[in-house]
């Protein structure tokens, strides 16, 4: 028995003669009406490619895209399949972790590179209605590659937002709208084009995509003064599972809360953010000093951990512990400062709070805030600020990241043991950022990011290697996991906390069952008590779990409780 089903699309008035599906024995197929047949003729270049793929019902999928987006959209320029000439160059363009660039890594069935929000709406609607999971990528810095890969062998579509990258700065009101595909470096650069005394508190890596960075929290050199990037989000435009573009007013405060640190990919596609710009002085100052164990580095770390979170909010003093390069390797601590003021003020603070570090005047450099963003990214030879907009600047490497929060000082014997661990062959590094300041003043429940008062510092373990052989990769991964186990006595407990933007699948992952109780194993490490509220928001806005990945928030439907509790 054959019957015809008409399917309207959200936000569009669709008459039955535009698209008609035949449903036979539970399978949906497109019936060629005169109008839809004419439409397909205009899409023949796409259809010839899609028909050769494993995409289910390519005609229906194309008709869906064409009837839902702007009539002027040329989908033949936006769709990339594995047999398309530019497919692999586009796929690899934003893969920052070479662990996931091997031939064995499951590849997207289709890559779509939208250039405006209406196209993203069409993609969400059509992928949803055709049973195609999606992954959304802005900068490709997800440590586990979940923005562009799936551990499952099922088909999925990659939505690459790199062409959604506009930044609009309003100096008078100290705000900016930034699209999710822009990078942190592009945001910084555009702000500096308009003002020398406004900045934004985000990360130090300029090639990180704004979309993922803000939706996971986003910390950097200004977080002790102004909090996270997510703490300074004023509005957002999110495309939900129904294909609607929602702003803060229309989405409601629960969903708006969830997107600011809860991982936006669990709730929809965030296409743009409205952010608060923060005042910065015309002159900031920085120093970088290196200390080995022979120069008292272990004793300096012992002092640092007790005072760094208590320094003036204008001053951040971070540390990187790693092996030096060259024939004679040794472990050193590299102390790097960021001070909102001149060198005289910075040296006064250091002389009062941390004279043991012995910073000299000639080790301090004064610069503008935008120049400090270049400097912090590792470009210390006064490179032009335009370098921040170079998306290909960061070398692609094999890497593994993990994280910890420390709530009690580590004993000196612990630091000595840490030095020994980092001196091992194939060892990674520990990048350590102090908390305190504004971060201690914001309540844990204000945003999904809960790691506020009571934390001394965050540790970022990072292993990097260039040889992708199985043996080399195993050695570096083993060190990373052994180091993490070794640090257990010294870090936060119940739960042992972690930072979601340093994603780590070793903590656990979804097995496809959408189980809230199983996801708590990793979810409470990232979000502590906020995980339950995140799952409840998910249960309201996406109960069918369309927006999902290996560590996405599972839907929790609780009818008798309010999400704000």
FIZA-158748 format. One record per residue: residue in three letters; x, y, z of N, C-alpha, C, O in turn. Coordinates in steps of 0.2 Angstrom, whole numbers, plus 5000, padded with zeros to 4 digits. Atoms other than C-alpha are relative to their C-alpha. Layout:
N
ALAXYZXYZXYZXYZ/...
***
This chain:
565
UNK500449945000500050005000500450065000500950075004/UNK499649945001500750174995499550065003499050075001/UNK500349934999500250345003500550055000501150045001/UNK499549945001500950515001500050045007499450055009/UNK500049964994501550615016500350074998500850074994/UNK499749935001501850805015500450025006500250025012/UNK499649984994503250875026500250074999500650094995/UNK499849935000503351065029500650015004500849975008/UNK499449984996504951145035499950065004499550115002/UNK500049944996505151265049500250064997500750074994/UNK499949935003505051445045499950014993500050074991/UNK500249995007504451415028499349984998499149945001/UNK500650025003502851415019500149954994500349984989/UNK499850055005502951255009499449974997499049935001/UNK500650035003501551204997500149934998500749914996/UNK499850075002501351024993500349994993500649944992/UNK499850015006501751044975500850024999501150014994/UNK499349995001503551104979500449945002500949934999/UNK499750064998504050944987499549945002499149965007/UNK500550054998503150774989500449945001500849924997/UNK499650074999503850614997499549955000498949955002/UNK500450065000503150444994500349965005500949955006/UNK499850044995503250335009499849934998499249914998/UNK500250075001503250145005500449955005501049955005/UNK499750054995503550015018500550035005501050005007/UNK499649964995504250145030500650044997500950075001/UNK499449965003505550215017499750064997499250064993/UNK500249935003505350395012500450014993501050014993/UNK499649995006505750434994499650074997499150084998/UNK500349945003505450594983499649994994499949954990/UNK500450005006504050604971500150064996500150114998/UNK499949945004504450714956499450034998499150014993/UNK500549965002503150844955500350054994500950054994/UNK499749965005503350964940500550055003501050065000/UNK499649944997504051104951500649975003501250005002/UNK499450024997505250994961500449974994501049974995/UNK499550025005505850914945500450054996500950054995/UNK499649945003506251084938500550025004501150045002/UNK499549984995507151124954500649954999501249975000/UNK499550055001508150964952500550014994501150004995/UNK499649995006508751014935500550055001501150054999/UNK499549954998509551164942500549985005501150015006/UNK499550034995510451054955500449944997500749905001/UNK499750065003511050924943500849995002501049945003/UNK499350014998512950964947500149975007500549935008/UNK499950034994512650924965499749935000500049895003/UNK500350075000511450774962500549954997500549894999/UNK499550055003512750694951500549985004500749925004/UNK499550024995513950694965499749975005500049915007/UNK500450034994512750654979499849934998499849885002/UNK500350075002512050504969500549955000500449895001/UNK499450055000513750424968500249995007500749955008/UNK499850014993513950434987499549965003499049935000/UNK500450044996513150335001499550045003499150025008/UNK500549954996512050485006499349974998499149964992/UNK500750035001510250415008499550064997499550114999/UNK500549965003508950494997500350074997500150125000/UNK499749945002510050624988499650054997499650114998/UNK500549955003508650704978499650035005499550095005/UNK500449974995507650724993500450055005500250115007/UNK499549954996509150805003500150064996500150115000/UNK499849945004509550924989499350045000499450105001/UNK500649965001507750974987499850045007499650095007/UNK500149974993507651005006500450065001500250115003/UNK499649944999509151115006499850064996499850124998/UNK500249955005508551214991499450045002499450105001/UNK500649974999506851244997500050045007499650075009/UNK500049974993507351295015500550065000500450105004/UNK499549944999508851415012499850054995499350054991/UNK500249945004508851575002500149974993500549934991/UNK500050025007508451544983500750014997500849984992/UNK499349985003510151624979500649965002501149964999/UNK499450044997511151494988500249954994499849914992/UNK499750055005512251394976500349945004500949955006/UNK499750054996512451234985500649964997500949935000/UNK499450035003513651164972500750035002501249995002/UNK499449974998514951284979500149995008500650005011/UNK500050014993514551234997500149935002500249915008/UNK500050074998514451044997500749964997500949984992/UNK499450035002516050934997499949935002499849915008/UNK500050074998516050744996500749974999501150014996/UNK499450035001517550624996500350004993500950004992/UNK499850005006517650624978500150074997500250084991/UNK499949935002517650814977500750025000501150005005/UNK499349985000519350894972500250035006500850035008/UNK499849964995519351004987499849975007499950005012/UNK500250034994518650885000500549995005500450025011/UNK499550014995520250835009500450065002500650065008/UNK499749944998521051005008499650045005499850075010/UNK500449974995519551075017499949965007500049995012/UNK500150044994519350935029500750015005500650025011/UNK499350004996521250945034500250075002500650085006/UNK499849934999521251135034500050025008500450065010/UNK500149984993520651145052500149945005499949945011/UNK499850064996521250975059500750025004501250025000/UNK499449974997522451045072500449945004501049955005/UNK499750054997522850875080500149944995499649914993/UNK499950055005523650755068499949935002499949884998/UNK500250074998523150605078499449984997499249924996/UNK500750025003521450615069500050024993499550034990/UNK499949995008522150645051500249944997500349944991/UNK499850065003522550465048499549974995498949994996/UNK500550035005521650365034499549965004499049955002/UNK500550044996520850255048499550045003499050015005/UNK500549964996519950405056499450004995499450024989/UNK500650005004518150395050499950074997500050125001/UNK500049945004517850535037499250025000498849984999/UNK500749985001516250645035499749974993500149974988/UNK500350015006515050585022500050064996500050054989/UNK500149935004514850765017500350055004500150055010/UNK499849944996515650925022499650064996499650074990/UNK500449945003514551085020500350065004500450065010/UNK499749944997515351255022499650064999499650104994/UNK500549945000513951385025500350075000500950085003/UNK499749935000514251565022499550055003499650115004/UNK500549964996512651635031499649955004499649895003/UNK500450034995511551585045499449964997499249915000/UNK500650045003510051535034500249934997499849894997/UNK499750075002511151395026500149955006499949905005/UNK499950054994511551325043499349985002499249925004/UNK500750024998509651325047499849954995499549904997/UNK500250055005509351225031500449945001500149885001/UNK499650064998510751105036499749965006499649905006/UNK500350034994510051075053499349974998499249915000/UNK500750035002508251045046500149944996499849894997/UNK499950055005508850935032500349945003500249885001/UNK499750054997510050835041499649965006499649905006/UNK500450034995508850805055499549964997499449904999/UNK500650035003507450755044500249944995499949894994/UNK499750065004508650635034500449955004500749915002/UNK499750044995509350555050500850004999501149955000/UNK499349995000511050625047500350045006500250105007/UNK499749964995512050665062500550054998500850054992/UNK499549955003513150825061500550015006500450005012/UNK499549974995514750885069500150074997500150094991/UNK500049935002515051075069500750025002500950015008/UNK499349984999516851145068500150074999499850104993/UNK499849935001517451325070500750004999501050024994/UNK499349995001519351315073500349935000500949934998/UNK499750075001519651125074500549995006500949945005/UNK499650014995520551135091499849955005500149945010/UNK500250054996519551005100500549955001500749924996/UNK499550044999520850905108499949924998500349894996/UNK500150065002519950745104499750004993499449944991/UNK500349995007519350805087499349994999499149974993/UNK500750015000517550785091499650054995499050044994/UNK500449955005517050935080500149984993499750014989/UNK500050025007517550845064500149934999500249914994/UNK500050075001517550665068499649965004499349995009/UNK500450044996516550525075500349935001500649904997/UNK499750074998517150365084499649954997499849894996/UNK500450055003515650275077500150004992500450054989/UNK499950005007515750215059499450024996499450024990/UNK500649985003514050285055500150064996500650104997/UNK499949945004513850425042499950065004499450065008/UNK500149934997513950605048500250054995500650044990/UNK499949945004513950775040500450055004500350065010/UNK499649954996515350905045499750074997499750084991/UNK500149935001514751085046500650045002500750055007/UNK499449964999516251195044499850075000499650104994/UNK500249934999515951365050500550064998500450115000/UNK499449955001517651445044499850064996500150114997/UNK500249945004516751565032499550045004499350095001/UNK500449954996515651635046500450035005500550005010/UNK499449974996516951745053500050085001500550115002/UNK500049934999516351925053500150025007499849995012/UNK499949974993516752035068499850074999500050114995/UNK500349935000515752195071500150035007499850015012/UNK499849974994516452315084499650065001499650114997/UNK500349944998515452445093500450035006500350025012/UNK499649974994516652555103499650045005499850045011/UNK500449964996515352675109499749965006499749985012/UNK500450044995514452535119500549945002500349905006/UNK499550054998516052425121499749934999499849895004/UNK500350075001515252275113500249984993500450024989/UNK499950035006515552165098499649944998499549905003/UNK500350065002514652035088500549964996500849994991/UNK499550045003515751895082499749944998499449905002/UNK500350075003515251745071500549955003501149955004/UNK499750064997515751575077500649984997501049945000/UNK499450035004516951535063500650055001501250034998/UNK499449964999518151685068500449975005500249935009/UNK499650034995519651645077500150055006499950115005/UNK499849954994520251725094500450054997500450114999/UNK499549955003521651815084499650054996499850114996/UNK500449965004520451885072499550055004499550115002/UNK500349964995519351945086500450065003500250125003/UNK499649954997520752035095500250054995500250114996/UNK499849965006521352105078499550064999499650124998/UNK500649955002519652185074499950055006499750105004/UNK500149954995519452255091500650065000500450115001/UNK499449965000521252335090499950054994500250114995/UNK500149955006520752415073499650065002499750114999/UNK500449954998519452515082500250045006500050095008/UNK499949974994520152545099500749985003500849925002/UNK499450024997521852545108499949995007500449975011/UNK500150014993521052535125499449965002499149965007/UNK500550064999519752395123500349944998500749934994/UNK499750075001520152215124499549955001498949965002/UNK500550054998519352045127500449945004500949935002/UNK499750054996519751915140499949934997499549895000/UNK500050075003520051755129500749975000501150005004/UNK499450045000521451635126500650034996500550084993/UNK499449975003523251655120500149974993500550004990/UNK499950035006523151545105499650034995498950024995/UNK500449965005522551655090499649964995499249984992/UNK500350035005522051515079499449965003499049924999/UNK500550034997520751445091499350034997499350094997/UNK500649975003518951465084499650025006499549995011/UNK500449974995517851575094499449965002499249965008/UNK500650044998516351455093500149955006499749955010/UNK499850054995517151315103500250035006500150015012/UNK499749974995518151435114499550035005499650015011/UNK500549974996516751535121499549955003499349965009/UNK500550044997515551395123500249955005499849925009/UNK499750044994516751295134500250045006500450015011/UNK499849964994517151445145500550054997500450114996/UNK499549965004518751515137500450045006500250105008/UNK499649964995520151575149500750024997500949994992/UNK499449985002521751675146500350055005500250045011/UNK499649964995522851815153499650055003499950085008/UNK500449954997521451925158499549975005499150015007/UNK500550034997520451805167500050025008499450015011/UNK500049984993520951855185499750075001499550095006/UNK500249935000520452035180499250004998498850045001/UNK500749995003518852005170499649934999499049934997/UNK500450075001518351815171500249974994500649994990/UNK499950045006518151695157499750044994499350094995/UNK500449975006517651745139499349995001498950034999/UNK500850024999515951655143499750055005499150065004/UNK500349954995515751775158499850074997499550115000/UNK500149945003515751915146499650004993499750044989/UNK500550015006514451855133499450035002499150015008/UNK500649964999512951965132499449974997498849984999/UNK500550035004511951875119500349954995500949954994/UNK499850045005512051745106499449984995498949994997/UNK500550035005511151675090500249934999500749914997/UNK500050075000510851495091499549974996498949994996/UNK500550045004510051375079499849945003500349905004/UNK500250064996509051245088499849944996499949954990/UNK500250065004508451075083499550014995499449974991/UNK500549995004506951145075500250054994499850074990/UNK499749965005508051255064499850085001499850124996/UNK500149934999507551415072500650045002501050015006/UNK499549954997508751565075499750035006499350075006/UNK500349984994508551605093500650055003501250045003/UNK499549964996509351755103499849995007499449955009/UNK500150014993509451775121499350005003499049965007/UNK500749994998507651835123499649944998499249925002/UNK500550055003506851705112500249935003499849885003/UNK499850074997507951555119499849995007499849945009/UNK500150014993507651595137500750005004501249985001/UNK499449994996508851615151500449935001501049925002/UNK499750064999509151425154500449984994501049964995/UNK499650025006509751385136500650055000501250034998/UNK499549955001510751555136500549985006501149995004/UNK499550024995511551495153500449944998501049944998/UNK499750065002511951325146500650014994501149984994/UNK499549995006512851395130500750035003501250034999/UNK499549964997514051495141500549965004500649985010/UNK499650044996515251365146499849925000500249885003/UNK500250075000514251205144500149964994499949904993/UNK499850045006514851155127499450014995498949984995/UNK500649985005513751235113499849954996499249944994/UNK500250055005513751085102499549955003499249914999/UNK500550044997512650995114499350034999498849995000/UNK500749975000511151115112499850034993499250054993/UNK500149975006511251185094500650024997501250004998/UNK499449975003512351275082500050075002499650115000/UNK499949934998512951445089500350034994500950014992/UNK499749975006513251555074500350075002500750094998/UNK499649944998513751715083499950025007499449995010/UNK500049984993514051795100500050085000500350114996/UNK499949934998513851965107500450015006500249985011/UNK499650004994515252005119500150075003500150124999/UNK499949944997515652135131500850015000501249975001/UNK499349985000517352225128500250035006499850065010/UNK499749984993518452265143500550054999500950054994/UNK499449955001519552415146500749985002500849945006/UNK499350024999521352395145500450074999500250114996/UNK499649945000522752525148500450014993500449964990/UNK499649995007523752605133500649965001500949944995/UNK499450045000525252515140499949945005499649955011/UNK500050064996525352335147500849985000501250004996/UNK499350035000526952245152500149935002499649905005/UNK499950074999527652075152500749985001501250024999/UNK499350035000529251975156499949925000499449895001/UNK500050085001529751795153500749995003501250015000/UNK499350024997531151725164500049925001499549895003/UNK499950075000531851545164500449985007500950015008/UNK499750024994532351455180500049925000499549894999/UNK499850084999533151275182500049985007499950035011/UNK500050024993533151175197500750025004500750045010/UNK499449984997534951225200500050085002500350105006/UNK500149934998534351405200499450015005499150075006/UNK500550004995533051365213499349994998498850025001/UNK500750005003531551325202499549975004498949995005/UNK500550034996530751205214499850045006499250045007/UNK500249954995530851325228499550054998499150085001/UNK500449955003530151455217499349984999498850025000/UNK500750035001528651345212499649995007499050015007/UNK500350014994528351315230499750075003499250075006/UNK500249934998528251505234499450024995498950054997/UNK500549985005527251535218499349985001498850015001/UNK500750034999525851415222499650035006499050035006/UNK500349974994525551505238499850084999499450115003/UNK500249935001525451685231499750024993499450084993/UNK500249985006525051685213499250024999499050064996/UNK500749995000523151675216499850065004499250085004/UNK500249954996523251815228500350074998500250125001/UNK499849945003524151945217499550054998498950034998/UNK500549955002523352105212499749974994500049944989/UNK500450025006521952075199500350024993500249994988/UNK499749975006522952175186500649954998500949964992/UNK499450045001524352045187499949925000499649905004/UNK500050075000524451865181500749984999501050004994/UNK499350035000525951755183499949934999499849895003/UNK500150075001525851595174500749964999501250004998/UNK499450035000527151455173500049944995499449914995/UNK500050065004527651315160500649965002501249995002/UNK499450044998528751175166500149954995499649914993/UNK499950045006529551075152500749994999501150035002/UNK499350015002531151005145500250064995499850084991/UNK499749965005532251125136500249964994500249904994/UNK499850035006532651085118500850004999501150045002/UNK499350005001534351045111500449945002500049895005/UNK499650064998535750915114500049985007499949935009/UNK499950014992535850945133499350025003499250085004/UNK500749984998534050935139500050005008500349975011/UNK500149994993533550995156499350025001499050054997/UNK500649984998531951035165500050075003500450095007/UNK500049934997531551225168499350025001498850004997/UNK500649974999530151325174500050074997500550114998/UNK500049945003529651475163499550045003498950025002/UNK500549964997528751615172499950064995500350094993/UNK500249955004527751735161499550045003499050025006/UNK500549964997526851885167499650044995499750044989/UNK500449955004525451995160499750055006499450035010/UNK500249944996525152165169499750054997500050084992/UNK500349955003523952295165500350075003500050105008/UNK499649954997525152435168500750004997500949964993/UNK499350005002526952485165500549965004500349935009/UNK499550054997528552395170500250035007500349995011/UNK499849974993528852515185499449975005499649945010/UNK500550034996527152455192500149925001500049905006/UNK499950074999527452275188500649985004500549935008/UNK499550024996529152265196499950025007500249995012/UNK500249984993528452355212499649945002499749925008/UNK500450054998527152215213500549935001500449905006/UNK499650064999528452075210500550015006500649965010/UNK499549994995529752155222499649995007499949975012/UNK500450014993528352155236499849935001499849915007/UNK500350074999527551985233500549944998500449895001/UNK499650065003528851875224500750034999501050024993/UNK499349985002530651955226500549944998501049954995/UNK499650065002531351775225500149994993500649964991/UNK499950025007531051765207500550054997500850034992/UNK499449965002532351905204499950034993500450034989/UNK500149975007531551995189500450075000500350115004/UNK499749935001532652135182499650044995499250024991/UNK500349955004532152295173500149984993499649994989/UNK499950025007532852235157499749944997499749934991/UNK500450065002531852075157499350024999498949984997/UNK500749985000530252175157499950054993500350094991/UNK500149965007529452245140499350035001498850005003/UNK500749965000528052375138499850004993500250004988/UNK500350005006526852365124499350015000499050035006/UNK500749995000525052385119499749935001500049885001/UNK500350064999523752255123500049964994500149904995/UNK500050045006523652195105500749974999500749924997/UNK499350035000525552175105500149955005500549905003/UNK499950054995525452075121499649934997499949884999/UNK500350065002524251955112500449964995500549904995/UNK499550035005525551925098500649975004500849925003/UNK499450034995526951905112499849945003500249895003/UNK500350064996525851785122500049944996500049884998/UNK500050065005525651675106500649984998500749934994/UNK499450025002527451655105500450034995501050014993/UNK499749965005527951785093500350065004500050115004/UNK499649954996529251885103500550044997500850085000/UNK499549965003530251975090499650064997499850084991/UNK500449945002528952115088499749994993499750044988/UNK500450015007528052035073499450045000499150065005/UNK500649965001526652135066499449975002499349915003/UNK500650024997524952125074499649964995499149924997/UNK500450045005524252055057500149935000499749894998/UNK499850075000525051895061499449965004499349905003/UNK500550034996523551865073499449974995499049934997/UNK500550025004522451835058500249954995499849924991/UNK499850055004523451705050499849935003500149915008/UNK500350064997522451545052500549944999500449895002/UNK499650055001523851435046500750015003501149975002/UNK499449984997525151505057500249945005500849935006/UNK499950054995525051365071500249944996499849914992/UNK499850075004526051205065499549955003499349955009/UNK500550054998524951055065500549945003501049935000/UNK499550044996525650925078499549945002498949945002/UNK500350054996525150765086500050025008500550045010/UNK500049984993524550795104499549975004499049945001/UNK500550024995523650745119500050045006500550065009/UNK500149964994522950855133499649975005499149935004/UNK500450014994522350835150500050065005500450105004/UNK500049954995521950945165499849985007499549935008/UNK500150014993521850965183499950075004500150125001/UNK500049944996521351095196500349985007500249935010/UNK499750014994522351115212499750045006499650105004/UNK500349974995521551165228500450015007500250055011/UNK499550004994522951135241500750004997500849974992/UNK499350005003524751175239500349935000500249895004/UNK499650065001525851035233500650005004501050055004/UNK499450004996527250985245500650014996500649994990/UNK499449995004529051025240500249934997500549924991/UNK499850075003529350835238499649984994499849954990/UNK500450015006527850835226500350034994500350014988/UNK499749975006528750965215500649974998500849964992/UNK499450045002530350865216499849944995500249934991/UNK500250065004529450715209499750024994499949994989/UNK500249985006528650815196500650024995500550004989/UNK499449995004530350875190500349934997500549934991/UNK499750065002530850695189499649974994499849944989/UNK500450035005529350645179500050044993500050014988/UNK499949965006529550785166500750004997500850014991/UNK499450015003531350745164500149934996500649924993/UNK500050065003530850575157500050014992499850064990/UNK500050005007531050525139499350004997498949975000/UNK500649995003529550575128499550035005498950025005/UNK500449964996528850685142499750064997499950094992/UNK500349945002527650825140500150055004500650055008/UNK499949944996527450985149499450015004498949985003/UNK500649984995526351065163500050084999500450115001/UNK500149935000525651235159499550025005499049995006/UNK500349984993525051315175499750075000500150124999/UNK500349934999523851465177499750015006499349975009/UNK500249984994523451545193499250025000499050054995/UNK500749985000521551565198500050075005500550105005/UNK500149954995520951695211499850064996499550064990/UNK500349945003520451875207499350004999498949975003/UNK500750005002518851895198499749935000499149925001/UNK500250075000518751705196499749985007499349945007/UNK500350024993518451685215499450045002499150025007/UNK500649964998517051815215499449984997498849994999/UNK500550025004515951735203499749935003500149885004/UNK500350064997514751595210500149954995500049954989/UNK499950065004514951425203499449984996499549964990/UNK500650015004513151415197499950064995499450054991/UNK500249945005513251585187500049984993499650004989/UNK499950035007513851495171500149925001500249905007/UNK499950074999514051305168500849995003500949945006/UNK499350014997515951325172500050015007499950075009/UNK500149994993516051295190500750015004500650015010/UNK499350004997517951305194500250075003500650105000/UNK499949934998517951465204500350005007500949995007/UNK499749994994518251505222500349935003500049885003/UNK499750064997519451385231500549964996500949924998/UNK499550035005520551335216500650055000500650115000/UNK499449965000522351395217500350014993500550064991/UNK499749995007522851355199499749944996499549894999/UNK500250065005522351245184500749984996501150024995/UNK499450035004523651125176499749974994499249944993/UNK500150035006523651085158500649964998501149984997/UNK499550045002524650935154499949994992499449984989/UNK500050005008525150935135500649964998501249984999/UNK499450045003526150805126499950014992499450014989/UNK499949985007526750855108500549954997501049945000/UNK499550045004527550745095499950014993499450034991/UNK500149985007527950755077500049934996499849934990/UNK500050075004528150565072499449975002499349955008/UNK500750034999526450485070500149935000499549895000/UNK499950075000527150305071499649985006499550015011/UNK500450034995526150185082500550005007500250025012/UNK499650014994527650165094500150075003500150085009/UNK499949934997528050355096499350025003499450055009/UNK500749984997526150395099499949965006499750005011/UNK500150044994526050255112500450035005500250035011/UNK499549974995527550325121499750065003499750075009/UNK500249944998526850495122499350005004499250035009/UNK500750014996525050445127500149965006499849985011/UNK499950034994525750325140500350055005500150055011/UNK499749954995526750465148499450055002499450065008/UNK500549954998525250585148499549965005499349995010/UNK500550044995524150445157500449995006500049995012/UNK499650024994525550395169500150075004500050075010/UNK499949934996525850585174499350025003499350045009/UNK500749984998523950605176499949965007499649985012/UNK500150044994523850455188500550025006500350025012/UNK499549984995525450515197499750065004499950075010/UNK500249944997524650685201499449995004499250045008/UNK500650014997523150605209500050035007499550065009/UNK500049984993523650645227500050085001499850105006/UNK499949935000523950825223499550054998499550114998/UNK500549965004522450885214499349995003499249965008/UNK500750004997520550915217499749935000499949894997/UNK500350064999519450775223499350015001499050065003/UNK500750004998517650725224499650064997499350095000/UNK499750045005517550755209500750024999500950085001/UNK499349975003519350765202499850044994499650014989/UNK500349965005518950915191500450014994501049994994/UNK499750005006519350945173499750064996499150084998/UNK500249955004519151085160499849984993500149944990/UNK500350035006517951045146500450024993500449984988/UNK499649985006519051145133500649974999500949974994/UNK499450055000520451025137499749935000499949895004/UNK500450065000519350885132500449945000501049934997/UNK499650064999519950715137499549945000499149935005/UNK500450065000519050555132500249945005499849905006/UNK499850054995520050455145499550015006499549965010/UNK500549994995518750525157499449965000499049955004/UNK500650035002517350435149499750034994499850084992/UNK500449985006516150445134499449975000499249925003/UNK500650035001514450415129500049944996500449944991/UNK500050065004514050245123499449994995499349944992/UNK500650005004512550285113499349995003498849995000/UNK500750024996511250245127499750075002499150065005/UNK500349934998510950435131499949995008499550035011/UNK500050014992511250375150500350065004500950075003/UNK499749954996511350525161500449975006500950005008/UNK499650034994511950415176500749984997501249995001/UNK499450025002513350345165500450064998501050074999/UNK499649935002513850525158500250045006500750085005/UNK499849974994513950585176500849995001501150035004/UNK499350024998515650495177500550054997501050075001/UNK499649955003516450625165499750075001500050125002/UNK500349935000515150765166500150045006500250105006/UNK499949964994515350805184500750025001500850065005/UNK499349985000517250815182500050074997500450124999/UNK500049945004516950955169499650065004499750115004/UNK500649964998515351035177499850005007499450045009/UNK500250014993515250975195499250005001498949974997/UNK500750004998513451015202499650034994499050024994/UNK500349975005513051105186499849954994499449974990/UNK500150055005513050945176499249994999498949984994/UNK500750025000511250905181499650054997499150044993/UNK500449945003510551075176500150004992499650014989/UNK499850015007511451055159499649954997499349964991/UNK500350065003510650885156499250025000498950004995/UNK500749995000508950955161499850054994499350054991/UNK500149955005509151105149500049964993499549974989/UNK499950045006509650975135499349964999499149954994/UNK500650045000508050875140499450044997498950014994/UNK500649965002506951025136500150024992499750024988/UNK499849975007507851095120500149954995500049964989/UNK499850055005508450935112499949935003500349895004/UNK500150064996507550785120500249944995500349884998/UNK499850065005507950675104500749994999500949954996/UNK499350015000509750705106500350004993500849974992/UNK499749995007510050765088500750025001501250004997/UNK499349984999511550865094500449965005500349975011/UNK499750054995512650735101500749984997500849994991/UNK499350025002514450675101500249965006499849955011/UNK499750044995515550565112500050035007500049995012/UNK500049974993515550685127499550065000499650115003/UNK500549955000513950785123499649995006499549945009/UNK500550014994512650825137499549964998499149974993/UNK500650055001511350685138499450045002499450085007/UNK500649964998509550745139499749965006499749905007/UNK500350024994508750725156499350045001499350105002/UNK500749974999506850755157499849995007499649935009/UNK500350004993506250795174499450055001499550115001/UNK500649965001504450855174499950045007499550095006/UNK500349974994504250895192500550055004500350085009/UNK499649954997505751005195500250064995500150054989/UNK499849945004506251175189500849994998501249985002/UNK499350005002507951185179500450045004501050035005/UNK499549954997508551335189500149975007500550005011/UNK499950034994508451225205500749975001500949955006/
***
